[in-house]
């Protein structure tokens, strides 16, 4: 899931976050987990089930763009103890086609 934040001071600027918990394989249920669908006729397959991770334990990836406007960023509002890794990008990794094909469907 994509989340975006625009700034009142500069509505053209944006920061993005992604809830990685819902699509990362390491959060899927183990085949031996008892959270498999109870009703096989429901059509749900165990490999499509996602472990019920509490929201406060979800993993998010945040992207802060345009370092020259870093005074707008909300990065200081993130609890340092919750940060797993910091990786500074120099440019976006997606071409414009990603945004026209993938993002509208989300």
Chimera marker file (.cmm) of the C-alpha trace (Angstrom):
<marker_set name="trace">
<marker id="1" x="0.000" y="0.000" z="0.000" r="1" g="1" b="0" radius="0.5"/>
<marker id="2" x="1.249" y="3.444" z="-0.913" r="1" g="1" b="0" radius="0.5"/>
<marker id="3" x="0.925" y="6.423" z="1.406" r="1" g="1" b="0" radius="0.5"/>
<marker id="4" x="1.737" y="9.958" z="0.352" r="1" g="1" b="0" radius="0.5"/>
<marker id="5" x="2.176" y="13.189" z="2.251" r="1" g="1" b="0" radius="0.5"/>
<marker id="6" x="2.144" y="16.609" z="0.671" r="1" g="1" b="0" radius="0.5"/>
<marker id="7" x="3.272" y="19.726" z="2.441" r="1" g="1" b="0" radius="0.5"/>
<marker id="8" x="1.054" y="22.747" z="3.053" r="1" g="1" b="0" radius="0.5"/>
<marker id="9" x="4.118" y="24.952" z="2.566" r="1" g="1" b="0" radius="0.5"/>
<marker id="10" x="4.861" y="23.400" z="-0.832" r="1" g="1" b="0" radius="0.5"/>
<marker id="11" x="2.021" y="21.306" z="-2.325" r="1" g="1" b="0" radius="0.5"/>
<marker id="12" x="4.202" y="20.337" z="-5.316" r="1" g="1" b="0" radius="0.5"/>
<marker id="13" x="6.548" y="18.378" z="-3.051" r="1" g="1" b="0" radius="0.5"/>
<marker id="14" x="5.747" y="14.916" z="-1.769" r="1" g="1" b="0" radius="0.5"/>
<marker id="15" x="7.097" y="12.172" z="0.455" r="1" g="1" b="0" radius="0.5"/>
<marker id="16" x="6.062" y="8.550" z="0.061" r="1" g="1" b="0" radius="0.5"/>
<marker id="17" x="5.805" y="5.519" z="2.298" r="1" g="1" b="0" radius="0.5"/>
<marker id="18" x="4.993" y="1.917" z="1.547" r="1" g="1" b="0" radius="0.5"/>
<marker id="19" x="3.516" y="-0.669" z="3.903" r="1" g="1" b="0" radius="0.5"/>
<marker id="20" x="5.846" y="-3.550" z="3.065" r="1" g="1" b="0" radius="0.5"/>
<marker id="21" x="4.165" y="-5.963" z="5.494" r="1" g="1" b="0" radius="0.5"/>
<marker id="22" x="1.320" y="-6.772" z="3.142" r="1" g="1" b="0" radius="0.5"/>
<marker id="23" x="3.425" y="-7.894" z="0.197" r="1" g="1" b="0" radius="0.5"/>
<marker id="24" x="6.748" y="-9.187" z="1.550" r="1" g="1" b="0" radius="0.5"/>
<marker id="25" x="7.041" y="-12.991" z="1.522" r="1" g="1" b="0" radius="0.5"/>
<marker id="26" x="8.613" y="-13.191" z="4.979" r="1" g="1" b="0" radius="0.5"/>
<marker id="27" x="5.318" y="-12.071" z="6.525" r="1" g="1" b="0" radius="0.5"/>
<marker id="28" x="3.263" y="-14.847" z="4.909" r="1" g="1" b="0" radius="0.5"/>
<marker id="29" x="2.005" y="-17.678" z="7.055" r="1" g="1" b="0" radius="0.5"/>
<marker id="30" x="4.129" y="-20.748" z="7.494" r="1" g="1" b="0" radius="0.5"/>
<marker id="31" x="2.569" y="-23.912" z="6.041" r="1" g="1" b="0" radius="0.5"/>
<marker id="32" x="2.352" y="-25.350" z="9.559" r="1" g="1" b="0" radius="0.5"/>
<marker id="33" x="0.646" y="-22.296" z="11.023" r="1" g="1" b="0" radius="0.5"/>
<marker id="34" x="-2.857" y="-22.813" z="12.368" r="1" g="1" b="0" radius="0.5"/>
<marker id="35" x="-4.110" y="-19.607" z="10.724" r="1" g="1" b="0" radius="0.5"/>
<marker id="36" x="-4.830" y="-21.351" z="7.406" r="1" g="1" b="0" radius="0.5"/>
<marker id="37" x="-8.331" y="-20.836" z="5.979" r="1" g="1" b="0" radius="0.5"/>
<marker id="38" x="-10.800" y="-22.922" z="7.955" r="1" g="1" b="0" radius="0.5"/>
<marker id="39" x="-13.127" y="-23.462" z="5.009" r="1" g="1" b="0" radius="0.5"/>
<marker id="40" x="-11.353" y="-24.969" z="1.966" r="1" g="1" b="0" radius="0.5"/>
<marker id="41" x="-14.383" y="-24.137" z="-0.201" r="1" g="1" b="0" radius="0.5"/>
<marker id="42" x="-13.753" y="-20.418" z="0.406" r="1" g="1" b="0" radius="0.5"/>
<marker id="43" x="-11.245" y="-20.407" z="-2.431" r="1" g="1" b="0" radius="0.5"/>
<marker id="44" x="-8.495" y="-18.994" z="-0.230" r="1" g="1" b="0" radius="0.5"/>
<marker id="45" x="-5.217" y="-20.793" z="-0.702" r="1" g="1" b="0" radius="0.5"/>
<marker id="46" x="-2.769" y="-20.993" z="2.219" r="1" g="1" b="0" radius="0.5"/>
<marker id="47" x="0.004" y="-19.430" z="0.132" r="1" g="1" b="0" radius="0.5"/>
<marker id="48" x="-2.105" y="-16.311" z="-0.344" r="1" g="1" b="0" radius="0.5"/>
<marker id="49" x="-2.859" y="-15.866" z="3.346" r="1" g="1" b="0" radius="0.5"/>
<marker id="50" x="-0.989" y="-13.199" z="5.221" r="1" g="1" b="0" radius="0.5"/>
<marker id="51" x="-0.033" y="-13.465" z="8.867" r="1" g="1" b="0" radius="0.5"/>
<marker id="52" x="-2.047" y="-11.183" z="11.121" r="1" g="1" b="0" radius="0.5"/>
<marker id="53" x="0.736" y="-8.775" z="12.014" r="1" g="1" b="0" radius="0.5"/>
<marker id="54" x="-0.494" y="-6.025" z="14.378" r="1" g="1" b="0" radius="0.5"/>
<marker id="55" x="-0.419" y="-2.620" z="12.682" r="1" g="1" b="0" radius="0.5"/>
<marker id="56" x="2.117" y="-1.224" z="15.152" r="1" g="1" b="0" radius="0.5"/>
<marker id="57" x="4.495" y="-4.008" z="14.032" r="1" g="1" b="0" radius="0.5"/>
<marker id="58" x="4.148" y="-3.330" z="10.298" r="1" g="1" b="0" radius="0.5"/>
<marker id="59" x="7.283" y="-2.513" z="8.323" r="1" g="1" b="0" radius="0.5"/>
<marker id="60" x="7.226" y="0.705" z="6.314" r="1" g="1" b="0" radius="0.5"/>
<marker id="61" x="9.628" y="2.069" z="3.755" r="1" g="1" b="0" radius="0.5"/>
<marker id="62" x="9.646" y="5.859" z="3.556" r="1" g="1" b="0" radius="0.5"/>
<marker id="63" x="11.095" y="7.907" z="0.751" r="1" g="1" b="0" radius="0.5"/>
<marker id="64" x="12.038" y="11.527" z="1.240" r="1" g="1" b="0" radius="0.5"/>
<marker id="65" x="12.721" y="13.398" z="-1.996" r="1" g="1" b="0" radius="0.5"/>
<marker id="66" x="14.718" y="16.502" z="-2.826" r="1" g="1" b="0" radius="0.5"/>
<marker id="67" x="17.288" y="17.020" z="-0.088" r="1" g="1" b="0" radius="0.5"/>
<marker id="68" x="17.346" y="20.750" z="-0.824" r="1" g="1" b="0" radius="0.5"/>
<marker id="69" x="13.856" y="20.865" z="0.728" r="1" g="1" b="0" radius="0.5"/>
<marker id="70" x="14.642" y="18.594" z="3.671" r="1" g="1" b="0" radius="0.5"/>
<marker id="71" x="13.328" y="21.207" z="6.103" r="1" g="1" b="0" radius="0.5"/>
<marker id="72" x="9.853" y="20.028" z="4.979" r="1" g="1" b="0" radius="0.5"/>
<marker id="73" x="10.471" y="16.334" z="5.641" r="1" g="1" b="0" radius="0.5"/>
<marker id="74" x="8.709" y="14.537" z="8.492" r="1" g="1" b="0" radius="0.5"/>
<marker id="75" x="11.685" y="12.227" z="9.048" r="1" g="1" b="0" radius="0.5"/>
<marker id="76" x="12.222" y="13.703" z="12.512" r="1" g="1" b="0" radius="0.5"/>
<marker id="77" x="8.772" y="12.449" z="13.512" r="1" g="1" b="0" radius="0.5"/>
<marker id="78" x="9.860" y="8.810" z="13.107" r="1" g="1" b="0" radius="0.5"/>
<marker id="79" x="10.857" y="7.094" z="16.341" r="1" g="1" b="0" radius="0.5"/>
<marker id="80" x="14.607" y="6.330" z="15.988" r="1" g="1" b="0" radius="0.5"/>
<marker id="81" x="14.171" y="3.011" z="17.815" r="1" g="1" b="0" radius="0.5"/>
<marker id="82" x="11.832" y="1.851" z="15.016" r="1" g="1" b="0" radius="0.5"/>
<marker id="83" x="14.261" y="2.508" z="12.157" r="1" g="1" b="0" radius="0.5"/>
<marker id="84" x="15.735" y="-0.715" z="10.775" r="1" g="1" b="0" radius="0.5"/>
<marker id="85" x="17.992" y="0.827" z="8.126" r="1" g="1" b="0" radius="0.5"/>
<marker id="86" x="18.704" y="4.135" z="6.425" r="1" g="1" b="0" radius="0.5"/>
<marker id="87" x="19.667" y="4.089" z="2.788" r="1" g="1" b="0" radius="0.5"/>
<marker id="88" x="20.060" y="7.351" z="0.941" r="1" g="1" b="0" radius="0.5"/>
<marker id="89" x="19.107" y="7.297" z="-2.735" r="1" g="1" b="0" radius="0.5"/>
<marker id="90" x="20.524" y="9.593" z="-5.347" r="1" g="1" b="0" radius="0.5"/>
<marker id="91" x="17.653" y="9.101" z="-7.772" r="1" g="1" b="0" radius="0.5"/>
<marker id="92" x="14.431" y="7.165" z="-8.109" r="1" g="1" b="0" radius="0.5"/>
<marker id="93" x="14.722" y="3.618" z="-9.394" r="1" g="1" b="0" radius="0.5"/>
<marker id="94" x="11.484" y="3.597" z="-11.404" r="1" g="1" b="0" radius="0.5"/>
<marker id="95" x="10.920" y="4.907" z="-14.877" r="1" g="1" b="0" radius="0.5"/>
<marker id="96" x="7.813" y="6.993" z="-15.519" r="1" g="1" b="0" radius="0.5"/>
<marker id="97" x="5.986" y="3.934" z="-16.911" r="1" g="1" b="0" radius="0.5"/>
<marker id="98" x="5.901" y="2.402" z="-13.401" r="1" g="1" b="0" radius="0.5"/>
<marker id="99" x="3.803" y="5.291" z="-12.173" r="1" g="1" b="0" radius="0.5"/>
<marker id="100" x="1.352" y="5.146" z="-15.093" r="1" g="1" b="0" radius="0.5"/>
<marker id="101" x="0.837" y="1.355" z="-14.943" r="1" g="1" b="0" radius="0.5"/>
<marker id="102" x="1.295" y="0.332" z="-11.309" r="1" g="1" b="0" radius="0.5"/>
<marker id="103" x="0.470" y="3.269" z="-9.062" r="1" g="1" b="0" radius="0.5"/>
<marker id="104" x="-3.071" y="3.982" z="-10.409" r="1" g="1" b="0" radius="0.5"/>
<marker id="105" x="-4.023" y="0.353" z="-9.662" r="1" g="1" b="0" radius="0.5"/>
<marker id="106" x="-2.990" y="0.668" z="-6.054" r="1" g="1" b="0" radius="0.5"/>
<link id1="1" id2="2" r="1" g="1" b="0" radius="0.2"/>
<link id1="2" id2="3" r="1" g="1" b="0" radius="0.2"/>
<link id1="3" id2="4" r="1" g="1" b="0" radius="0.2"/>
<link id1="4" id2="5" r="1" g="1" b="0" radius="0.2"/>
<link id1="5" id2="6" r="1" g="1" b="0" radius="0.2"/>
<link id1="6" id2="7" r="1" g="1" b="0" radius="0.2"/>
<link id1="7" id2="8" r="1" g="1" b="0" radius="0.2"/>
<link id1="8" id2="9" r="1" g="1" b="0" radius="0.2"/>
<link id1="9" id2="10" r="1" g="1" b="0" radius="0.2"/>
<link id1="10" id2="11" r="1" g="1" b="0" radius="0.2"/>
<link id1="11" id2="12" r="1" g="1" b="0" radius="0.2"/>
<link id1="12" id2="13" r="1" g="1" b="0" radius="0.2"/>
<link id1="13" id2="14" r="1" g="1" b="0" radius="0.2"/>
<link id1="14" id2="15" r="1" g="1" b="0" radius="0.2"/>
<link id1="15" id2="16" r="1" g="1" b="0" radius="0.2"/>
<link id1="16" id2="17" r="1" g="1" b="0" radius="0.2"/>
<link id1="17" id2="18" r="1" g="1" b="0" radius="0.2"/>
<link id1="18" id2="19" r="1" g="1" b="0" radius="0.2"/>
<link id1="19" id2="20" r="1" g="1" b="0" radius="0.2"/>
<link id1="20" id2="21" r="1" g="1" b="0" radius="0.2"/>
<link id1="21" id2="22" r="1" g="1" b="0" radius="0.2"/>
<link id1="22" id2="23" r="1" g="1" b="0" radius="0.2"/>
<link id1="23" id2="24" r="1" g="1" b="0" radius="0.2"/>
<link id1="24" id2="25" r="1" g="1" b="0" radius="0.2"/>
<link id1="25" id2="26" r="1" g="1" b="0" radius="0.2"/>
<link id1="26" id2="27" r="1" g="1" b="0" radius="0.2"/>
<link id1="27" id2="28" r="1" g="1" b="0" radius="0.2"/>
<link id1="28" id2="29" r="1" g="1" b="0" radius="0.2"/>
<link id1="29" id2="30" r="1" g="1" b="0" radius="0.2"/>
<link id1="30" id2="31" r="1" g="1" b="0" radius="0.2"/>
<link id1="31" id2="32" r="1" g="1" b="0" radius="0.2"/>
<link id1="32" id2="33" r="1" g="1" b="0" radius="0.2"/>
<link id1="33" id2="34" r="1" g="1" b="0" radius="0.2"/>
<link id1="34" id2="35" r="1" g="1" b="0" radius="0.2"/>
<link id1="35" id2="36" r="1" g="1" b="0" radius="0.2"/>
<link id1="36" id2="37" r="1" g="1" b="0" radius="0.2"/>
<link id1="37" id2="38" r="1" g="1" b="0" radius="0.2"/>
<link id1="38" id2="39" r="1" g="1" b="0" radius="0.2"/>
<link id1="39" id2="40" r="1" g="1" b="0" radius="0.2"/>
<link id1="40" id2="41" r="1" g="1" b="0" radius="0.2"/>
<link id1="41" id2="42" r="1" g="1" b="0" radius="0.2"/>
<link id1="42" id2="43" r="1" g="1" b="0" radius="0.2"/>
<link id1="43" id2="44" r="1" g="1" b="0" radius="0.2"/>
<link id1="44" id2="45" r="1" g="1" b="0" radius="0.2"/>
<link id1="45" id2="46" r="1" g="1" b="0" radius="0.2"/>
<link id1="46" id2="47" r="1" g="1" b="0" radius="0.2"/>
<link id1="47" id2="48" r="1" g="1" b="0" radius="0.2"/>
<link id1="48" id2="49" r="1" g="1" b="0" radius="0.2"/>
<link id1="49" id2="50" r="1" g="1" b="0" radius="0.2"/>
<link id1="50" id2="51" r="1" g="1" b="0" radius="0.2"/>
<link id1="51" id2="52" r="1" g="1" b="0" radius="0.2"/>
<link id1="52" id2="53" r="1" g="1" b="0" radius="0.2"/>
<link id1="53" id2="54" r="1" g="1" b="0" radius="0.2"/>
<link id1="54" id2="55" r="1" g="1" b="0" radius="0.2"/>
<link id1="55" id2="56" r="1" g="1" b="0" radius="0.2"/>
<link id1="56" id2="57" r="1" g="1" b="0" radius="0.2"/>
<link id1="57" id2="58" r="1" g="1" b="0" radius="0.2"/>
<link id1="58" id2="59" r="1" g="1" b="0" radius="0.2"/>
<link id1="59" id2="60" r="1" g="1" b="0" radius="0.2"/>
<link id1="60" id2="61" r="1" g="1" b="0" radius="0.2"/>
<link id1="61" id2="62" r="1" g="1" b="0" radius="0.2"/>
<link id1="62" id2="63" r="1" g="1" b="0" radius="0.2"/>
<link id1="63" id2="64" r="1" g="1" b="0" radius="0.2"/>
<link id1="64" id2="65" r="1" g="1" b="0" radius="0.2"/>
<link id1="65" id2="66" r="1" g="1" b="0" radius="0.2"/>
<link id1="66" id2="67" r="1" g="1" b="0" radius="0.2"/>
<link id1="67" id2="68" r="1" g="1" b="0" radius="0.2"/>
<link id1="68" id2="69" r="1" g="1" b="0" radius="0.2"/>
<link id1="69" id2="70" r="1" g="1" b="0" radius="0.2"/>
<link id1="70" id2="71" r="1" g="1" b="0" radius="0.2"/>
<link id1="71" id2="72" r="1" g="1" b="0" radius="0.2"/>
<link id1="72" id2="73" r="1" g="1" b="0" radius="0.2"/>
<link id1="73" id2="74" r="1" g="1" b="0" radius="0.2"/>
<link id1="74" id2="75" r="1" g="1" b="0" radius="0.2"/>
<link id1="75" id2="76" r="1" g="1" b="0" radius="0.2"/>
<link id1="76" id2="77" r="1" g="1" b="0" radius="0.2"/>
<link id1="77" id2="78" r="1" g="1" b="0" radius="0.2"/>
<link id1="78" id2="79" r="1" g="1" b="0" radius="0.2"/>
<link id1="79" id2="80" r="1" g="1" b="0" radius="0.2"/>
<link id1="80" id2="81" r="1" g="1" b="0" radius="0.2"/>
<link id1="81" id2="82" r="1" g="1" b="0" radius="0.2"/>
<link id1="82" id2="83" r="1" g="1" b="0" radius="0.2"/>
<link id1="83" id2="84" r="1" g="1" b="0" radius="0.2"/>
<link id1="84" id2="85" r="1" g="1" b="0" radius="0.2"/>
<link id1="85" id2="86" r="1" g="1" b="0" radius="0.2"/>
<link id1="86" id2="87" r="1" g="1" b="0" radius="0.2"/>
<link id1="87" id2="88" r="1" g="1" b="0" radius="0.2"/>
<link id1="88" id2="89" r="1" g="1" b="0" radius="0.2"/>
<link id1="89" id2="90" r="1" g="1" b="0" radius="0.2"/>
<link id1="90" id2="91" r="1" g="1" b="0" radius="0.2"/>
<link id1="91" id2="92" r="1" g="1" b="0" radius="0.2"/>
<link id1="92" id2="93" r="1" g="1" b="0" radius="0.2"/>
<link id1="93" id2="94" r="1" g="1" b="0" radius="0.2"/>
<link id1="94" id2="95" r="1" g="1" b="0" radius="0.2"/>
<link id1="95" id2="96" r="1" g="1" b="0" radius="0.2"/>
<link id1="96" id2="97" r="1" g="1" b="0" radius="0.2"/>
<link id1="97" id2="98" r="1" g="1" b="0" radius="0.2"/>
<link id1="98" id2="99" r="1" g="1" b="0" radius="0.2"/>
<link id1="99" id2="100" r="1" g="1" b="0" radius="0.2"/>
<link id1="100" id2="101" r="1" g="1" b="0" radius="0.2"/>
<link id1="101" id2="102" r="1" g="1" b="0" radius="0.2"/>
<link id1="102" id2="103" r="1" g="1" b="0" radius="0.2"/>
<link id1="103" id2="104" r="1" g="1" b="0" radius="0.2"/>
<link id1="104" id2="105" r="1" g="1" b="0" radius="0.2"/>
<link id1="105" id2="106" r="1" g="1" b="0" radius="0.2"/>
</marker_set>
